């Protein structure tokens, strides 16, 4: 049998020598490849500076815009992706041409006056006629006109169907202004006697209103024809024989005469 030959191991001294050589080689490479110049300090970068922007600055207005980040904005981070529309230039309206004066037609000076003289004749002098007012005699007042200018009485509603037996004469009141109508509401029973007259509208004159109430109380109307008495009619319809209506007094007034300043 052949004996197997094993390699002889390196001694420890040989290993240490190999490690020292490798370390020295690395140090030599570091010194050989390193920079030989001296290092200089790097100049500092310029610090940020603050400038006060004027009030009309566009950048300041853009920063104070509340829609700068809330909505799409041309000044925001997406402004570079927007379509930049060039500003429109408008033409100037300054007129630079020299003034061109209109020529003066000297041959037509006085032509308008000449045409006026030719078209107007001054042969005769016209005098202005003096107009005098015409005297008009007023027509005499007739009886119908006098009745319109006097106070009158008008019956309305159901009272207009019942004849008035009492003759009521209405006076003309001395008053410097017009009076409105006095309206009295009246309830008349079957015998023709008024019941509870009530003043609805005042004329503005206390004496006229009181006169109207007194005449309404004293008025008598034509009695109703006797109706057949039905059993229970008085209890079921107590106002069956009553007549409702209004008495309208239309007043006529005359102005109160006052003495002239020179009279006593």
Buried (B, 14 or more C-beta within 10 A) or exposed (E): EEEEEEEEEEEEEEEEEEEEEEEEEEEEEEEEEEEEEEEEEEEEEEEEEEEEEEEEEEEEEBEEBEEBEEEEBBBBEEEEEEEEEEEEEEEEEEEEEEEEEEEEEEEEEEEEEEEEEEEEEEEEEEEEEEEEEEEEEEEEEEEEEEEEEBBEBEBEEBBEEBEBEEEBEBEEBEBEEEBBBBBBBBBBBBEBEBEEBEBEBBBBBEEBBEBBBEBBBEBEBEBBEEEEEEEEEEEEEEEEBBBEBBBBBBBBBEEEEEEEEEEE
